């Protein structure tokens, strides 16, 4: 095996009476650790770069040692790195350290790819060191995305089948009351040609009968809609933490242009909820993708997705961004179908989200304070008797 050199930047940390053993140990670790391992200081400067990291990124250790670790990040993430480091050093708020997440990395060739990143922190000689372990998950993410696509296709097929069933049922069920309405109105129109008192009484009876039949038609539509909504859902205990992680990973796939930073803030020991996993994921994925698209012209675009236990048998999920927000004037309800704020949009996304959330017995609310972006809050019931994960 080729000898792995200890970067000179690490020397100050190894100047002890046992430095020889430490050097030997570090050399062994850098040469044999299976995952890519990178050691940086509090300024983000690379101090050590393992053999696996060389293979993963296409750089030699000597080419990256002494440079800022942001060189291994995509353009979208590079601008945020120093800010996060400064924020952590100032406030101590951890966004990745000890948590782990999926991020986009960049090879020497310029190719970007997804990695699972885990970071540990240590103090040595009065200074902080951060060790990052990275694993290429291109294949796993592609497999997960394909599975998601197949699930979405199945869900879409189910919805289309339900729509077809509803259309056939509506054509049959609505034919009788609508025909009756037409007949009553035609009779009333004909009787108005000779408007004597007796005839006017008959006209009123015809209009009353037409009104009753139109109400019946509306009841048929509502009953069929409720049936289809209930028929699509498979309610069972699901873990929101897993769904949110999947959403964050899937949201950026296939999107061009500036990609916002998505920050997860999920309570520990969050209780499971009663819901349809596929449908809930589609709701959150739609909200996050909408936010990413809305932030294309925003400096420092960020999205926060959080979940917390309200303590009253419900979980509150929030998707918030720092974009331009929504027009919440009285004549514009974003949840109304066929009203879209996006060029070329159909205006069905938020309407479908509302339908799914309400079918779960939950609520969805939008707030958009001027200059503070948009915030969607979803309240959903926890699973009865289900333990926290």
C-alpha positions as CSV (number, residue, x, y, z in Angstrom):
1,X,0.0,0.0,0.0
2,X,1.3,3.5,-0.9
3,X,2.6,5.4,2.1
4,X,0.1,8.1,3.2
5,X,1.9,11.3,4.1
6,X,0.9,13.3,7.2
7,X,0.0,16.9,6.1
8,X,2.4,19.5,7.6
9,X,-0.6,21.5,8.8
10,X,-1.3,18.7,11.3
11,X,2.2,18.8,12.8
12,X,1.4,21.3,15.6
13,X,-1.2,18.9,16.9
14,X,1.2,15.9,17.0
15,X,4.1,17.5,18.8
16,X,4.0,15.4,22.0
17,X,6.2,12.8,23.4
18,X,4.0,10.2,21.7
19,X,4.1,12.0,18.4
20,X,5.6,9.1,16.6
21,X,2.7,6.8,17.6
22,X,0.2,9.4,16.8
23,X,1.7,10.0,13.4
24,X,1.7,6.3,12.7
25,X,-1.9,6.0,13.9
26,X,-3.1,8.9,11.8
27,X,-1.2,7.6,8.8
28,X,-3.0,4.3,9.1
29,X,-6.4,5.9,9.5
30,X,-6.0,8.2,6.5
31,X,-4.9,5.3,4.4
32,X,-7.4,2.7,5.4
33,X,-10.7,4.3,6.6
34,X,-13.3,3.1,4.1
35,X,-15.3,6.3,4.0
36,X,-13.8,9.6,2.8
37,X,-12.4,11.4,5.8
38,X,-11.6,15.1,5.9
39,X,-10.2,17.0,9.0
40,X,-10.6,20.8,9.1
41,X,-9.9,23.6,11.6
42,X,-12.3,26.2,12.9
43,X,-11.6,28.4,9.9
44,X,-12.6,25.6,7.5
45,X,-9.0,24.9,6.4
46,X,-8.3,21.3,5.3
47,X,-5.7,19.7,7.6
48,X,-6.0,16.0,6.5
49,X,-7.5,14.3,3.5
50,X,-7.8,10.5,3.5
51,X,-7.0,8.0,0.7
52,X,-10.7,7.4,0.2
53,X,-11.3,11.1,-0.1
54,X,-8.7,11.3,-2.8
55,X,-10.5,8.6,-4.7
56,X,-13.9,10.2,-4.1
57,X,-13.1,13.7,-5.1
58,X,-10.2,13.2,-7.6
59,X,-7.8,15.4,-5.7
60,X,-4.5,14.5,-4.1
61,X,-4.1,15.3,-0.4
62,X,-1.3,17.8,-1.1
63,X,-3.5,19.7,-3.6
64,X,-6.2,20.4,-1.0
65,X,-4.3,20.6,2.3
66,X,-4.3,24.2,3.5
67,X,-7.2,25.3,1.4
68,X,-10.8,26.0,2.5
69,X,-13.1,22.9,2.5
70,X,-15.7,25.0,0.5
71,X,-13.7,24.0,-2.6
72,X,-15.3,20.6,-2.3
73,X,-18.8,22.0,-2.3
74,X,-21.2,23.1,-5.1
75,X,-21.6,26.7,-5.9
76,X,-25.0,26.7,-4.2
77,X,-23.6,25.5,-0.9
78,X,-20.2,27.2,-1.0
79,X,-21.5,30.6,-0.2
80,X,-23.2,29.3,2.9
81,X,-20.3,27.4,4.4
82,X,-18.3,30.2,6.1
83,X,-21.5,31.8,7.4
84,X,-22.5,28.5,9.1
85,X,-19.1,28.2,10.6
86,X,-19.2,31.7,11.9
87,X,-22.7,31.2,13.3
88,X,-21.7,28.0,15.1
89,X,-18.5,29.6,16.6
90,X,-20.6,32.5,17.8
91,X,-23.8,30.9,18.9
92,X,-23.0,27.2,19.3
93,X,-26.1,26.3,17.3
94,X,-25.5,23.0,15.5
95,X,-27.0,22.5,12.1
96,X,-24.9,19.5,10.9
97,X,-22.4,18.6,13.7
98,X,-23.5,15.4,15.4
99,X,-26.7,15.2,13.3
100,X,-25.6,14.2,9.8
101,X,-27.4,15.0,6.5
102,X,-27.3,14.6,2.8
103,X,-25.5,17.4,0.9
104,X,-24.1,18.0,-2.6
105,X,-20.4,17.7,-3.1
106,X,-18.2,18.6,-6.1
107,X,-15.4,16.5,-7.7
108,X,-12.2,18.0,-9.2
109,X,-13.8,17.5,-12.6
110,X,-16.7,19.9,-11.6
111,X,-19.2,17.1,-11.4
112,X,-21.6,17.4,-8.4
113,X,-22.9,14.4,-6.6
114,X,-24.9,13.6,-3.4
115,X,-23.0,12.5,-0.2
116,X,-24.1,11.5,3.3
117,X,-22.1,13.7,5.6
118,X,-21.4,13.2,9.3
119,X,-19.3,15.5,11.3
120,X,-17.6,15.1,14.7
121,X,-15.9,17.8,16.8
122,X,-12.8,17.6,19.0
123,X,-10.5,19.9,20.9
124,X,-6.8,19.6,20.7
125,X,-4.2,21.9,22.1
126,X,-6.8,24.6,22.7
127,X,-8.1,24.5,19.1
128,X,-11.2,22.9,17.5
129,X,-11.0,20.3,14.9
130,X,-13.9,19.0,12.8
131,X,-13.8,15.6,11.2
132,X,-16.1,14.9,8.3
133,X,-17.0,11.4,7.0
134,X,-18.5,11.3,3.5
135,X,-20.1,8.5,1.6
136,X,-21.2,8.7,-2.0
137,X,-24.9,7.9,-2.1
138,X,-25.5,8.5,-5.8
139,X,-26.7,5.0,-6.4
140,X,-28.8,4.8,-3.2
141,X,-30.5,8.2,-4.0
142,X,-31.1,7.1,-7.6
143,X,-32.8,3.9,-6.4
144,X,-34.8,5.8,-3.8
145,X,-35.8,8.4,-6.4
146,X,-36.9,5.6,-8.8
147,X,-38.9,3.9,-6.0
148,X,-40.5,7.3,-5.2
149,X,-41.3,7.8,-8.9
150,X,-43.0,4.4,-9.0
151,X,-44.9,5.1,-5.9
152,X,-46.0,8.4,-7.3
153,X,-47.0,6.7,-10.6
154,X,-49.1,4.2,-8.6
155,X,-50.7,7.0,-6.6
156,X,-51.4,9.0,-9.7
157,X,-52.9,5.9,-11.4
158,X,-55.1,5.4,-8.3
159,X,-56.2,9.1,-8.5
160,X,-56.9,8.8,-12.2
161,X,-58.9,5.6,-11.6
162,X,-60.8,7.4,-8.9
163,X,-61.5,10.3,-11.2
164,X,-62.7,8.0,-13.9
165,X,-65.0,6.2,-11.5
166,X,-66.3,9.5,-10.1
167,X,-66.9,10.8,-13.7
168,X,-68.9,7.8,-14.6
169,X,-70.8,7.8,-11.4
170,X,-71.5,11.5,-11.7
171,X,-72.7,11.2,-15.3
172,X,-75.2,8.5,-14.1
173,X,-76.2,10.1,-10.8
174,X,-76.5,13.7,-12.1
175,X,-78.5,12.9,-15.2
176,X,-81.8,12.6,-13.4
177,X,-81.8,15.8,-11.2
178,X,-80.3,17.9,-14.0
179,X,-82.9,16.7,-16.4
180,X,-85.6,17.5,-13.9
181,X,-84.2,21.0,-13.4
182,X,-84.2,21.6,-17.1
183,X,-87.8,20.4,-17.5
184,X,-89.1,22.5,-14.6
185,X,-87.4,25.6,-15.9
186,X,-88.7,25.0,-19.4
187,X,-92.2,24.6,-18.0
188,X,-91.9,27.8,-16.0
189,X,-90.7,29.7,-19.0
190,X,-93.6,28.5,-21.1
191,X,-96.2,29.3,-18.4
192,X,-94.8,32.9,-18.1
193,X,-96.2,33.6,-21.6
194,X,-99.7,33.9,-20.0
195,X,-98.9,35.2,-16.4
196,X,-102.4,35.0,-14.8
197,X,-102.5,34.4,-11.0
198,X,-103.2,30.7,-11.3
199,X,-100.3,30.3,-13.7
200,X,-97.9,32.2,-11.5
201,X,-98.7,29.7,-8.6
202,X,-97.6,26.9,-11.0
203,X,-94.5,28.8,-12.0
204,X,-93.5,29.2,-8.3
205,X,-94.0,25.4,-7.8
206,X,-91.9,24.7,-10.8
207,X,-89.1,26.9,-9.6
208,X,-89.2,25.4,-6.1
209,X,-89.0,21.9,-7.6
210,X,-86.0,23.0,-9.8
211,X,-84.3,24.4,-6.7
212,X,-84.8,21.2,-4.8
213,X,-83.3,19.2,-7.7
214,X,-80.3,21.5,-8.0
215,X,-79.6,21.0,-4.2
216,X,-79.8,17.2,-4.7
217,X,-77.2,17.5,-7.6
218,X,-74.8,19.4,-5.2
219,X,-75.2,16.7,-2.6
220,X,-74.4,14.0,-5.1
221,X,-71.2,15.8,-6.1
222,X,-70.1,16.2,-2.4
223,X,-70.8,12.6,-1.6
224,X,-68.8,11.3,-4.5
225,X,-65.9,13.7,-3.8
226,X,-65.8,12.5,-0.1
227,X,-65.9,8.9,-1.2
228,X,-62.9,9.3,-3.6
229,X,-60.9,11.3,-1.0
230,X,-61.4,8.6,1.6
231,X,-60.7,5.8,-0.8
232,X,-57.2,7.2,-1.7
233,X,-55.8,7.1,1.8
234,X,-54.3,4.3,3.7
235,X,-54.0,5.6,7.2
236,X,-51.4,4.0,9.4
237,X,-48.8,5.1,11.9
238,X,-45.9,6.9,10.0
239,X,-42.7,8.5,11.2
240,X,-42.5,12.2,10.1
241,X,-38.7,12.3,10.7
242,X,-38.1,9.8,7.9
243,X,-40.6,11.5,5.6
244,X,-39.0,15.0,6.1
245,X,-35.5,13.5,5.4
246,X,-36.8,12.0,2.1
247,X,-38.5,15.3,1.1
248,X,-35.2,17.2,1.7
249,X,-33.3,14.7,-0.4
250,X,-35.9,14.6,-3.3
251,X,-36.8,18.3,-3.4
252,X,-33.7,19.4,-5.3
253,X,-33.6,16.6,-7.8
254,X,-34.3,17.9,-11.3
255,X,-34.2,21.5,-10.4
256,X,-31.9,24.0,-12.2
257,X,-30.8,27.5,-11.2
258,X,-30.2,28.6,-7.6
259,X,-31.0,26.0,-5.1
260,X,-32.0,27.1,-1.6
261,X,-30.5,25.8,1.6
262,X,-33.1,23.5,3.3
263,X,-32.7,23.4,7.1
264,X,-34.4,20.6,9.1
265,X,-35.5,21.3,12.7
266,X,-37.4,18.2,14.0
267,X,-38.0,17.6,17.7
268,X,-36.3,14.5,19.2
269,X,-38.7,11.7,20.1
270,X,-41.4,13.2,17.8
271,X,-44.5,10.9,18.1
272,X,-45.7,9.1,15.0
273,X,-48.8,10.4,13.2
274,X,-51.7,8.6,11.6
275,X,-51.6,9.1,7.9
276,X,-50.8,8.0,4.4
277,X,-47.0,8.1,3.9
278,X,-47.1,8.7,0.1
279,X,-49.7,11.4,0.4
280,X,-48.0,13.3,3.3
281,X,-44.7,13.1,1.5
282,X,-46.3,14.6,-1.7
283,X,-47.8,17.4,0.4
284,X,-44.4,18.4,2.0
285,X,-42.5,17.8,-1.3
286,X,-44.9,20.2,-3.1
287,X,-44.5,22.9,-0.5
288,X,-40.7,22.7,-0.4
289,X,-40.4,22.7,-4.3
290,X,-42.8,25.6,-4.4
291,X,-40.6,27.5,-2.0
292,X,-37.4,26.6,-3.9
293,X,-39.0,28.0,-7.1
294,X,-40.1,31.1,-5.3
295,X,-36.6,31.8,-4.0
296,X,-34.9,31.9,-7.4
297,X,-34.4,35.7,-7.2
298,X,-33.7,35.8,-3.5
299,X,-30.3,36.5,-2.0
300,X,-29.2,33.8,0.5
301,X,-32.3,31.7,-0.2
302,X,-33.2,29.5,2.8
303,X,-36.1,27.1,3.7
304,X,-36.8,25.8,7.2
305,X,-38.9,22.6,7.6
306,X,-39.7,21.8,11.2
307,X,-41.9,19.5,13.2
308,X,-42.8,19.6,16.9
309,X,-45.2,17.9,19.3
310,X,-47.8,20.4,20.5
311,X,-48.6,18.2,23.5
312,X,-52.3,18.0,22.7
313,X,-52.3,14.9,20.5
314,X,-51.2,16.7,17.4
315,X,-48.0,17.4,15.6
316,X,-47.3,20.8,14.0
317,X,-45.3,20.8,10.7
318,X,-43.9,24.1,9.3
319,X,-42.4,24.9,5.9
320,X,-41.1,28.4,5.9
321,X,-38.9,30.4,3.5
322,X,-37.4,33.9,3.2
323,X,-38.8,34.6,-0.3
324,X,-41.2,37.2,-1.6
325,X,-44.3,35.6,0.0
326,X,-47.9,35.4,-1.2
327,X,-50.6,37.9,-2.0
328,X,-53.2,37.2,0.7
329,X,-55.7,39.8,-0.4
330,X,-59.4,39.0,-0.1
331,X,-59.8,38.3,-3.8
332,X,-56.9,35.9,-3.9
333,X,-56.9,32.6,-2.0
334,X,-53.8,30.5,-2.8
335,X,-55.7,27.3,-1.9
336,X,-58.4,27.9,-4.6
337,X,-58.0,25.6,-7.6
338,X,-57.0,27.1,-11.0
339,X,-55.5,30.2,-9.4
340,X,-51.7,30.1,-9.6
341,X,-49.1,32.8,-8.9
342,X,-46.6,30.9,-11.1
343,X,-46.4,31.5,-14.9
344,X,-47.8,28.5,-16.6
345,X,-49.0,27.0,-13.3
346,X,-52.3,25.2,-13.1
347,X,-53.1,26.3,-9.6
348,X,-53.9,22.8,-8.4
349,X,-50.9,22.1,-6.1
350,X,-52.0,23.9,-3.0
351,X,-55.6,22.9,-3.5
352,X,-54.6,19.2,-3.6
353,X,-52.4,19.7,-0.5
354,X,-55.4,21.1,1.4
355,X,-57.6,18.3,0.3
356,X,-55.1,15.7,1.4
357,X,-54.4,17.3,4.8
358,X,-58.1,17.7,5.5
359,X,-58.7,14.1,4.5
360,X,-56.2,13.2,7.3
361,X,-58.3,15.2,9.7
362,X,-55.7,18.0,9.8
363,X,-55.5,21.6,8.9
364,X,-53.2,23.7,6.7
365,X,-52.7,27.4,7.2
366,X,-50.7,30.0,5.3
367,X,-49.2,33.2,6.7
368,X,-47.1,35.6,4.7
369,X,-46.0,38.7,6.6
370,X,-44.8,41.5,4.4
371,X,-41.1,41.0,3.6
372,X,-40.8,37.8,5.7
373,X,-41.5,35.1,3.1
374,X,-44.2,32.5,3.3
375,X,-45.0,30.0,6.1
376,X,-47.2,26.9,5.8
377,X,-48.3,25.3,9.0
378,X,-49.9,21.8,9.0
379,X,-51.5,20.3,12.1
380,X,-52.1,16.6,12.1
381,X,-53.2,14.0,14.7
382,X,-50.7,11.6,16.3
383,X,-51.4,7.9,16.0
384,X,-53.6,6.8,19.0
385,X,-51.5,4.7,21.4
386,X,-48.5,4.7,19.2
387,X,-45.1,5.1,21.0
388,X,-42.7,7.8,20.0
389,X,-39.9,6.5,17.6
